[in-house]
Amino acid sequence: MRSAIRKGLTTTAGVALAGIALAVLPGSAQADDGSASQAASQAARVAKYQAYLAMKSAQGDEQAKETAQGFSALSAAQKTRFLDLLEDRTLIKQLFDGAETAAAAGITRTELAGGDVVVERESTGGGDDSSTNSTAALRASGYRDMWASYSYTDKFLGVRVSRVTVRTNYQVKGKDTTKVYPGSASHYLYVPGCDFSHSPVKEWISSPPADNAQSETVWTASCWGSAWDKRERVWGDYRGFVGGYLKDE
């Protein structure tokens, strides 16, 4: 009798354990499947962005090569964070749409997204003895060719993602600005679905006593069906860079 009871208990326990095992195993399989699916999805995101940068590089974009190298050097978790930031439309709009006051010479930085996004404003300038406009006769007469530029760069996890630059080229004699040459504007942008375009660069000499050479352009950032306009200006004199800004049009 006792043997029969033990046998019954053993059988019942075995059935119960088997039931638990059957209940647990499908759940574990689903969890594994979910993790594998998530990993595959992330791998596809990374591969898609790397292909996007490779396409830019194949078109002769040297900065795209540098950005691709920087992105590839990130850890798997950092790549996920990078792409999450890149796809954050509120953040991207904040970067493109924020107003700014006139900048000082040198480099200033602003941090966003807990420090993962850094905005750099770089201002520089000086003499340009290599200019084709600057001849020995002009220099002997006291004339100098000068330049000044202002750049606005966005970095995600230390990797450069976008940059706009405007530059003014001009001539001075003593402390006077005597001529302004054609200015220039350049950019790069590695946010899929977004693009930059700019108006023709304008140049002029401001009225005394400022007497600055100035160049400006208007950038249009087009992203996912929306657009924002920003005016970028730089000015300089006999000292080189004097001021610059990138602000709402």
Secondary structure as UniProt FT lines:
FT   HELIX           2..58
FT   TURN            59..60
FT   HELIX           62..72
FT   HELIX           76..86
FT   HELIX           89..97
FT   STRAND          106..112
FT   HELIX           113..115
FT   STRAND          117..127
FT   TURN            129..130
FT   TURN            132..133
FT   HELIX           136..140
FT   TURN            141..142
FT   STRAND          143..156
FT   TURN            157..158
FT   STRAND          159..173
FT   TURN            174..175
FT   STRAND          176..189
FT   TURN            192..193
FT   STRAND          194..198
FT   STRAND          202..205
FT   TURN            208..210
FT   STRAND          213..223
FT   TURN            224..225
FT   STRAND          226..237
FT   TURN            238..239
FT   STRAND          240..248
//
